[in-house]
């Protein structure tokens, strides 16, 4: 009987193999359409080149997805090899951060009402950046959601772009923040934000970072199943590892409490919490904890 970690390792490797097959298929199809663009009818050239570009992006996304799953699987293997000795629990977002190579990485997912639904960070710095954005209501993830395009701001421009965010984030010594949309078709799902990324991630319109963001969307949106290589039996996919790392659980609990007290919906309750945190210059996470503990009531 496999342990949960062993099952997750099998699934991660399975997802990586599937992504590689899809990357290969997309690349092969792109090559065919490239030949058609060169050798086929001239009036079809632009259409064929457009298809090539789309397939190349798909191949890059699937390749990034495979690398993410392999990085996560490697973390699990290290964890299993150290059984009986202290070792960090494998986290999918840590694998994302390792692949990107930035100082910190944050993933933010929005609801259709533009309320933060799920958020997670690779470390304490990432969680601090996230907390500041949620408290002041501005910053890289918010800008990406509003503008629907990649955003890059260097330290010298933070104050002009997001004055409240810059003021609160000053002790963190952020040099560069960059954020790219996480999208599916016409739906804006969220943002992938990095702090102090390597310079090559900022080049070519942040193509590499956008491929990673697309791979994350693929990871979140696709239903995966794994096949036991010993029995050949298909097993149910476990919960997506990324969603298990949500940092906003306490905030949503607090919103539920406020919604009851204020007799309003959850979106309005979150707005009340954010307004109070901003007015009191208090971390929204600390405020949420006080609400859950019954030390503070809003909307009464």
Beta strands, then each sheet from edge to edge (+ up, - down):
strand 1: 104-110
strand 2: 116-121
strand 3: 151-154
strand 4: 176-184
strand 5: 187-195
strand 6: 226-227
strand 7: 234-235
sheet 1: 2+ 1- 5+ 4- 3+
sheet 2: 6+ 7-
end
